[in-house]
C-alpha cells in the first residue's frame, strides 16, 4: 500500500480511535468519585491493619515504654496499597496545559452528570 492509500488511512484512524478510547476510559476510571473514594478507603484500611498488627506484636519483642506512633507519621500514602489504576503507558504523565484544562473540564462535567443522575434517582 502507498503512504496515501485510503484503506491504510482508515486503519490508522481506527487504531488511533481505539487507543484514545482506552485512554479516556482509564482517565474516567481514575477520576471517578467512587473509584477515588474506594482507593482511599483501601489505603486507610491497609494502614489501620498495619498499625493494629504492630500493636498486637509489640509485646512479642519485650515490653516497651514507647507509645505507639501516630498513624500519619508511620504510614505514607504510597506505602499503604498500590493504586490499581496507577499511571502507566496508557495515561500520559506530562500533559500539556491545554490538554490538562480539557481533561479537568471533562472530569468536572462527568462529576456534574453523576451528581445529576444520583439526584434524579433519589427523587424518583
C-alpha positions as CSV (number, residue, x, y, z in Angstrom):
1,X,0.0,0.0,0.0
2,X,1.1,3.5,-0.6
3,X,1.5,6.2,2.0
4,X,-1.7,7.9,0.9
5,X,-3.8,4.7,0.5
6,X,-7.3,5.4,1.8
7,X,-7.6,2.0,3.4
8,X,-4.4,2.4,5.2
9,X,-5.5,5.8,6.5
10,X,-8.8,4.3,7.7
11,X,-7.0,1.6,9.6
12,X,-4.7,4.2,11.2
13,X,-7.7,6.3,12.2
14,X,-9.4,3.2,13.7
15,X,-6.3,2.3,15.7
16,X,-6.0,5.8,16.9
17,X,-9.7,5.9,17.9
18,X,-9.3,2.7,19.9
19,X,-6.2,4.0,21.7
20,X,-7.9,7.2,22.6
21,X,-11.0,5.3,23.8
22,X,-8.8,3.2,26.1
23,X,-7.1,6.4,27.4
24,X,-10.4,8.1,28.1
25,X,-11.7,5.0,29.8
26,X,-8.6,4.8,32.0
27,X,-8.9,8.5,32.9
28,X,-12.6,8.2,33.6
29,X,-11.9,5.3,36.0
30,X,-9.1,7.1,37.7
31,X,-11.0,10.3,38.4
32,X,-14.5,8.8,39.1
33,X,-15.5,9.9,42.6
34,X,-16.5,6.3,43.5
35,X,-13.1,4.9,42.4
36,X,-11.2,7.7,44.2
37,X,-13.1,7.0,47.4
38,X,-12.7,3.2,47.1
39,X,-8.9,3.6,46.6
40,X,-8.6,6.0,49.6
41,X,-10.7,3.6,51.8
42,X,-8.4,0.7,50.8
43,X,-5.3,2.8,51.7
44,X,-6.8,3.7,55.1
45,X,-7.9,0.1,55.8
46,X,-4.4,-1.2,55.0
47,X,-2.8,1.5,57.2
48,X,-5.1,0.7,60.1
49,X,-4.5,-3.1,59.7
50,X,-0.7,-2.4,59.7
51,X,-0.9,-0.3,62.9
52,X,-3.1,-2.9,64.6
53,X,-0.6,-5.6,63.6
54,X,2.3,-3.6,65.1
55,X,0.3,-3.0,68.3
56,X,-0.6,-6.7,68.6
57,X,3.0,-7.8,68.1
58,X,4.7,-5.0,70.1
59,X,4.5,-7.2,73.3
60,X,6.2,-10.1,71.4
61,X,9.6,-8.4,71.5
62,X,9.5,-7.4,75.2
63,X,7.8,-4.5,76.9
64,X,8.5,-1.1,75.6
65,X,7.8,2.2,77.3
66,X,7.5,3.9,73.9
67,X,4.0,4.9,72.8
68,X,2.5,3.5,69.6
69,X,3.5,6.0,66.9
70,X,0.7,8.1,65.4
71,X,-0.6,6.5,62.2
72,X,0.0,9.5,59.9
73,X,3.7,9.6,60.9
74,X,4.1,5.9,60.3
75,X,2.0,5.3,57.2
76,X,3.0,7.0,54.0
77,X,0.1,7.0,51.5
78,X,2.3,5.5,48.8
79,X,3.1,2.5,51.1
80,X,-0.5,1.7,52.0
81,X,-1.9,0.0,49.0
82,X,-0.7,0.1,45.4
83,X,-3.1,2.1,43.2
84,X,-4.9,-0.4,40.9
85,X,-5.1,2.3,38.2
86,X,-1.6,3.5,38.6
87,X,-0.1,5.7,35.9
88,X,1.3,3.6,33.1
89,X,2.0,3.9,29.3
90,X,-1.7,4.3,28.5
91,X,-2.1,7.6,30.5
92,X,0.3,10.4,29.7
93,X,2.2,11.7,32.8
94,X,3.3,15.1,31.4
95,X,0.3,16.7,29.8
96,X,0.3,20.0,28.1
97,X,-1.7,22.7,30.0
98,X,-4.4,23.0,27.3
99,X,-4.9,19.2,27.4
100,X,-5.0,19.2,31.2
101,X,-7.6,22.0,31.1
102,X,-9.8,19.9,28.7
103,X,-9.4,16.9,31.0
104,X,-10.3,19.0,34.0
105,X,-13.4,20.3,32.2
106,X,-14.4,16.7,31.2
107,X,-13.9,15.5,34.7
108,X,-16.0,18.3,36.1
109,X,-18.7,17.6,33.6
110,X,-18.7,13.9,34.5
111,X,-19.0,14.8,38.2
112,X,-21.9,17.1,37.5
113,X,-23.6,14.4,35.3
114,X,-23.1,11.8,38.0
115,X,-24.5,14.1,40.7
116,X,-27.5,14.9,38.5
117,X,-28.1,11.2,37.8
118,X,-27.9,10.4,41.5
119,X,-30.2,13.3,42.4
120,X,-32.7,12.2,39.8
121,X,-32.6,8.6,41.2
122,X,-33.2,9.9,44.7
123,X,-36.2,12.0,43.7
124,X,-37.9,9.1,41.8
